[in-house]
Amino acid sequence: MIPRITISSDQSSVDDVWDHYLSIRDSIVREFAAAKKSLVGKQGLQDGRLFGMSREELDSYFEGILEEVDIQASLFILAATEAAIRVDFLSRVYNKRKDPVSRDFRHIYVSRCDHNKAKVRFEEDILDTWSEHRPEIRSDLGRLKGAMKYRHWLAHGRYWVPKIGWRYDPGGLIQMITNLFGKLGLAGA
């Protein structure tokens, strides 16, 4: 018997992650503005974390927080992207869709079953299959693969110097993923 993966209802969509990120970022920016106003207004910084900071230290502190929020959002955006693509994969397999991509996905799924577990590789099995069937989006899929290297680096604690082209910012990722999802016909980026 071929195992079925139970799809969780806990997954976040890319849109959900983006909205959450914007809320957090806006909150931090408001806190930063209030702290600068307190510093300028000679009231002094009352927050214990900020007490005694100079303007330069305050700027550096909040820039560091915003950078870390961007990094975390990028990780979560890429994780949600993988989840959406994997759910599409499973849907195509379980619903036995007849298009060529779905047929190849079913073959991959069956061939990857081992001891009642399906070990489908995201990049090699899913993304490469899309690339074979949709050569016009090969470069888009290549960009996602590059972003996944960034995600792996983030997910493993950033303990090595990554060999990636650049850091992926949340806004750029959202644009890239929304574009790719549109081309793949996936809903809810």
PEJOUR-V795020 format. One record per residue. RES is the residue in one small letter. SS is DSSP state (H for helix, E for strand, L for the rest). PHI is phi in whole degrees, 0 to 359 (999 if undefined). OMEGA is omega in whole degrees, 0 to 359 (NA if undefined). Layout:
{{RES/SS/PHI/OMEGA} {RES/SS/PHI/OMEGA}}
This chain:
{{m/L/999/179} {i/L/279/181} {p/L/290/175} {r/L/245/176} {i/L/273/177} {t/L/279/183} {i/L/279/183} {s/L/285/174} {s/L/268/182} {d/L/274/184} {q/L/292/176} {s/L/258/174} {s/L/281/176} {v/H/300/178} {d/H/298/178} {d/H/299/181} {v/H/297/179} {w/H/299/179} {d/H/299/179} {h/H/297/179} {y/H/301/180} {l/H/298/178} {s/H/296/180} {i/H/295/181} {r/H/299/178} {d/H/298/179} {s/H/297/180} {i/H/294/179} {v/H/298/177} {r/H/295/178} {e/H/297/178} {f/H/298/179} {a/H/298/179} {a/H/294/179} {a/H/294/178} {k/H/296/179} {k/H/296/178} {s/H/296/181} {l/H/293/181} {v/H/288/183} {g/L/284/178} {k/L/63/176} {q/L/283/184} {g/L/83/180} {l/L/274/184} {q/L/273/180} {d/L/296/182} {g/L/302/179} {r/L/290/187} {l/L/254/186} {f/L/306/176} {g/L/83/180} {m/L/283/172} {s/L/279/178} {r/H/300/180} {e/H/295/178} {e/H/294/178} {l/H/296/178} {d/H/301/181} {s/H/297/180} {y/H/299/182} {f/H/288/175} {e/H/297/177} {g/H/296/178} {i/H/296/180} {l/H/296/178} {e/H/296/179} {e/H/294/177} {v/H/296/177} {d/H/298/180} {i/H/296/180} {q/H/296/179} {a/H/297/179} {s/H/300/178} {l/H/300/183} {f/H/290/177} {i/H/296/180} {l/H/291/176} {a/H/295/179} {a/H/294/177} {t/H/296/178} {e/H/300/180} {a/H/300/181} {a/H/298/181} {i/H/289/177} {r/H/293/178} {v/H/296/176} {d/H/299/178} {f/H/304/182} {l/H/297/178} {s/H/299/179} {r/H/295/180} {v/H/290/186} {y/H/292/181} {n/L/273/177} {k/L/50/178} {r/L/297/189} {k/L/262/181} {d/L/291/184} {p/H/302/179} {v/H/297/182} {s/H/297/178} {r/H/297/177} {d/H/296/178} {f/H/299/179} {r/H/298/179} {h/H/299/178} {i/H/299/182} {y/H/301/181} {v/H/295/182} {s/H/290/182} {r/L/266/179} {c/E/287/180} {d/E/215/180} {h/L/53/178} {n/L/65/175} {k/E/229/176} {a/E/262/182} {k/L/251/182} {v/L/273/181} {r/L/275/185} {f/H/296/185} {e/H/284/186} {e/H/290/184} {d/H/269/186} {i/H/277/183} {l/H/296/180} {d/H/293/177} {t/H/295/176} {w/H/301/182} {s/H/298/178} {e/H/295/184} {h/H/273/183} {r/L/230/183} {p/H/301/180} {e/H/292/178} {i/H/246/181} {r/H/304/181} {s/H/292/177} {d/H/297/179} {l/H/293/176} {g/H/297/177} {r/H/296/178} {l/H/296/177} {k/H/300/177} {g/H/297/178} {a/H/295/179} {m/H/292/174} {k/H/296/176} {y/H/298/179} {r/H/300/179} {h/H/299/179} {w/H/298/179} {l/H/296/185} {a/H/294/181} {h/L/262/170} {g/L/91/175} {r/L/58/185} {y/L/274/177} {w/L/238/177} {v/L/277/185} {p/L/284/175} {k/L/255/178} {i/L/237/184} {g/L/296/183} {w/L/194/173} {r/L/280/180} {y/L/263/179} {d/L/274/183} {p/H/304/180} {g/H/298/178} {g/H/295/177} {l/H/297/180} {i/H/300/179} {q/H/299/181} {m/H/299/185} {i/H/288/178} {t/H/299/178} {n/H/299/181} {l/H/296/181} {f/H/298/177} {g/H/298/180} {k/H/290/179} {l/H/274/182} {g/L/75/178} {l/L/268/181} {a/L/274/169} {g/L/61/177} {a/L/350/NA}}
